[in-house]
Amino acid sequence: MNYQKIKQIVEGIQTTDGAGVNLTRIIGSPELNMLDPFLLLDEFGSDNPDDYIAGFPPHPHRGFETITYMLNGKWQHKDSAGNEGKLGEGSVQWMTAGRGIIHSEMPIQTDGLSRGFQLWLNLPKEKKMIKPAYQDIESEQIPIVKEKAGMVKVISGNFHGTVGPGKSHTPILILDIQLLENSKLTIPLTDGWNVFSFIYEGDVFSGQKLSKGQLAVYEKDGDVDFKTKNNKARIFFAAGEPLNEPVARGGPFVMNTRGEVLQAFSDYEEGKFE
C-alpha cells in the first residue's frame, strides 16, 4: 500500500483575534499561509475565561465558509440572515458566507474550559457570491465509525462508507480521530487532494513522529497511516480537492482578485450584506 509522506510540519503561532480571544493560528500563519482549499485553521482552548470571554462580536465575511468544531464549552452564533444556534460540546457550526454576511460568535458560559477549532474553507470562483447559508450540526448528528484502533467522527465527507453531515461546495473530508494505545489506522484518500493532520492530544507516528500541537502537511498521492505506541492520541484531520484558483485576501473577505476584495469592503460599508 502506498502511504503519503509528510512534506512539512507546522506548529503555528500564538495570537489573538476577535475582541481578544487567545488562540493558536496554524494555517494562515507565516509558516503555512494556506493549503488549498483550506485558508485558515485556528485552535482555541483555555480554562481561563479571560482568554476567550470577549468572543467574536459582529463582523463580516464574504467568499468562503467557516467551520467551527467545539470540543468543550458553549458558544452562541447569530448572523444578519436571521440564523441563530448554540454550539455545544462536540457540535459544529458551518457557515457559508457567500456574497456577504455579518455574524457573531460569543461564549455562553463565563467559566470552565472552552476548546475547539475553526477552519476556513474557500469557495470556488463560481460560488463566491451565492446566498449565505448556515448548518447547525449537533453532536448527535455526527456519525462515529468504530475501529479496532479507536473511533473516527465523520464531520464531512466519506469515511469507509459513512458520510458526515457537513455539506461543502467542494469535495472534502473532515474527521476527528481518537486512537487507542498501540494501534494503527489508515485513512483512504483521493490522490491529488491536499491533506493535513493536527495532533491535539498525545503523539503519533505517521511516517515520522508527530507530537501534540504539530500539524503535518502530506504529499498528494496515497493514503495516510497513523500509529500509536504507549499512549492515546486525538487528531483533527482534513483533506480537500484543490481549487487551483487565484486567492486575494482582505481581512474578513477572500476573493479571486484585489478589485473584488475592494468591492466587498465597499458593499459592506454601504450595507449591502445580508
C-alpha positions, 0 to 999 in steps of 0.5 A: 500500500502506498502511504503519503509522506509528510512534506512539512510540519507546522506548529503555528503561532500564538495570537489573538483575534476577535475582541481578544480571544487567545488562540493558536493560528496554524494555517494562515500563519507565516509558516503555512499561509494556506493549503488549498482549499483550506485558508485558515485553521485556528485552535482555541482552548483555555480554562481561563475565561479571560482568554476567550470571554470577549468572543467574536462580536459582529463582523463580516465575511464574504467568499468562503465558509467557516467551520467551527468544531467545539470540543468543550464549552458553549458558544452562541452564533447569530448572523444578519440572515436571521440564523441563530444556534448554540454550539455545544460540546462536540457540535459544529457550526458551518457557515457559508458566507457567500456574497456577504454576511455579518455574524457573531460568535460569543461564549455562553458560559463565563467559566470552565474550559472552552476548546475547539477549532475553526477552519476556513474553507474557500469557495470556488470562483463560481460560488463566491457570491451565492446566498449565505447559508448556515448548518447547525450540526449537533453532536448527535448528528455526527456519525462515529465509525468504530475501529479496532484502533479507536473511533473516527467522527465523520464531520464531512465527507466519506469515511469507509462508507459513512458520510458526515453531515457537513455539506461543502461546495467542494469535495472534502473530508473532515474527521476527528480521530481518537486512537487507542494505545498501540494501534494503527489506522489508515485513512483512504484518500483521493490522490491529488487532494491536499491533506493535513493532520493536527495532533491535539492530544498525545503523539503519533507516528505517521511516517515520522513522529508527530507530537501534540500541537504539530500539524503535518502537511502530506504529499498528494498521492496515497493514503495516510497511516497513523500509529500509536505506541504507549499512549492515546492520541486525538487528531483533527484531520482534513483533506480537500480537492484543490481549487487551483484558483487565484486567492486575494485576501482582505481581512474578513473577505477572500476573493479571486482578485484585489478589485473584488476584495475592494468591492466587498469592503465597499458593499459592506460599508454601504450595507449591502450584506445580508 
